[in-house]
């Protein structure tokens, strides 16, 4: 459950770069109100609205091939974000958009097809899709009882980018996986390496993971102290975080 929350928080929304080509545009989509509205909804995480606007534009007959590919890329991404995996796969053209096809296949449980596509983005940590793919693959391996392989993947990625800043989510997921493998000291060490804004939701999630590691390490006094401290700012809690804190205190 924590991995799912972290993956949701990680996903960044961007205007996909257009494909290169010399074809003259039949219409400038940037001038279309529906395109502006679609991008705005996409950037705000309102994928259902984005799909509605993109569908209207895609039905036009005056689009260049370049712009149609650009719209299709945004359609596939938002279809994946809304869990419409089959439709995303049917919308993609051939073998384009391997990342989002991999995400769709993963969502459908077609792991043997998804993993090779997503593994393409593991080798290059500078790729903006690297962490998305890394988290998805790690989650897949963890779901089939291979948390140790998930830990190896993330650890190797971090070692390959020692001098580059990494999202705190990577460290949080690694810490959570270490708890699964009963590596409680390593879990806390992973949390200590993360650079986290003290007022972000990541900070709350990090402390929840830390309290779990302390409980499993039988350091109950430290865990109780940490959980009491977290309760000082209940306005920051989502219902799921509040429920998790109550369950940990009860435990």
N, C-alpha and C positions, 0 to 999 in steps of 0.2 A: 504493500500500500504506500509506503514512504517513497519507494522508487517511482511509482506512478505519479505522485504529487510532484516530485522533483523533475521528472521528465516534462510534465505540463508547464512547470515554471521555466524550464530551460528554453523551450521552443521559441525562437525569435521569428518575427514576421518581417519580411523584406519584400520589396518589389523585385521579382525575378529579373535578371538581366536579359535583355532581348538578344535573340540570335542574330549573328551577323548576316548581312545580305545586301544586295544592291537594288532589290526590287522597289519600285516607286510605290509609296503607300497610296491606296485608294481613299483612305480616310485617316485623319490624324486622331488616333484613339485618345490621345491626351486631351483633346478638346471635347470629348464626350462626357457629359455629366455623370453617366452611369459608370464610366471608368474611374473617375475621381471618387465616386461613392464606393465603388468596389474596393479600391486601394485603401480608402479610409476605414472601411469595415474590416478588411483583412488585417490592417495594422492595429486595429483595436481588438482583434481576436474574435470578431463577430463573423465567423465563417459562413453561417447560414445566410446572412445578408449579402456577404460577398458573392456567394454562389448564385443568388437570385439576380444580382446586377450583372455578373459575368455571363450568365445564361442569356440575358437579353442582348448583350453585345455580341455574343458568339452566334446568334441567330441572324446577324446582319450579313448581307451579301457583298458589301463593299470593303471587306477586310483584306489586307495583303497577307501573304503566307507568313511573313515575319510576325505580324501582329496576331495572327491566329495562333501561331505557336506560343507567343507570349501569353495570350489568354488561356490557352490549354494548360500551360505550366501552372498558372495560378489556380485554374479549376482543379487540377489533379491534387495540388497541395491542400486546398481547402476541403476537398472531398475526403482526403485522408484525415484531416483534422476533425471532421465531423463523423468519422467512423464509417463512411460510405466506401468501403474498401473495394468491393466488386466494381462499383461505378468508376472509381478512380483508375482501376486497371484497364477498364474498357475505354476510358477517355484518353489515356496515354497512347501515343502513336509509336507502335513498334517498341524498340528497346530504349527510347528516350526516357529521361527522368528516372535513372536507376535508383536514386535515393528514395524518392517517394513511392516507387513501385515496391522497393524493398520494405518500406514501412507498411504499405498496404498488405503485402503478402504476410508480413509478420503479424499484422492485426487479424488476418484470416487463419493464422496458425499453420501456414504453409512454410514451415521453417527451412526445409531443404532448398526451397527456391529463394527465400528471403535472405538467408545468411550470406551467400556469395555476392549478392548485390550490395549489401550493407558493408561487407568486409572491404570493398573497394575504398571506402572512406576512412578506414582504420589506419592505413599506412601513412597518410599525410596529416599530421596533427594541425597543420596550418589551414587545412580545408575547413570552412565554416560549418560544414555538416559533420565533421569528425566526431564531435562530442555527442551529437544526436544519435549517430550510428553506434558509437561506443556504448551509450546508455541502453539503447534498444537491444543490441546484441547481448550485453551483460544481463539484461532483464530476461531475455529468452533463455540463456544458459541457466540462470538461477531458477527459472520456472520449471526446468526439467531436471533439477537436482544437481546442477553442475556449477555451484557457486564458486568452487575453487578455480574453475576456468575463467569465470567472470573476473575474479580478483586478479588473475594473471594478466588478462587483457588490459585492465585499467592500470595496473602497476607498471606494465611495459609502456603504456602510453605516457604516463607521468614521468617515467625515467627518460623517455625520448625528448621530453620538453622541459628539462629541469630549469632552464633559464627563462621560459616563457610563462606569462600569467595564465592560469587555468581557472575555469569556473569552479566556484565552491561546491557546486552540485556533484562534481566528479568525486571530490573527497568525501562528501556525505554519503554517496552511494557506496563507495568503497568501505567506509566505516560500517554501514549497515550490512554489507556482505560479510565483513569480518565477524560480526555478531552471529550471523548464520553459521559460520564455520567455527564458532566458539573461540575466536582470536580476540579476546576482549581488550588486551593491552594494545594490539595493533589497531583496533577500532578507535580507541581514544587518541592514539598517535596520529591517525589519519585526520581526525577532527582538528587537532592542534596545528596541522599544516595548512588548513584552509584559511583563506583571507575572506572574512565575512563582514559585511556591514552590520553593525550591532542593532540597527533598527529594522533589518529586513526579516522576512519570513524564514529565510535560510537560517538565520541565527536561532530562531525558535526550534526549527527542525533539527539543527545540530545539537542543541541542548537536550532535546528529546532522545536522540540517538545516544548521546553521552550518558543520560540517565539510565537507559536500557543496558548499556555496557557496564555501568557501575552496579546495577542490580544483579546482573548475571555474574559479576565478579564478587558478589556478596559484600560489596561496600555500601551497605544499606544506609548508613548515616549520611554519607556523601550524596547518595542518590536522593534521599529525602530532602536534604538541604537545597539541592539544585531544583527539585520540583517545587518546593515552597517559593523559591526565588522567581521561578517562571510565573507563578500565580499572581505576582504583583502587577502584571500588565494584562489583565483578562480582555481588555478591549482589542488586543492584537490577535485574539484567537478566532479561528474559524471553528465551526461546529466539530469538524473531524479532529482538529488539534485539541479542543477542549475535551472531547471524549477520550482521546489517547492519553492525555495527562491524568484524567480521572482513573483510567484503567491502570496506569503505571503506579499511581499513588496507592491504589487498592492492593496491587501486587506487593 
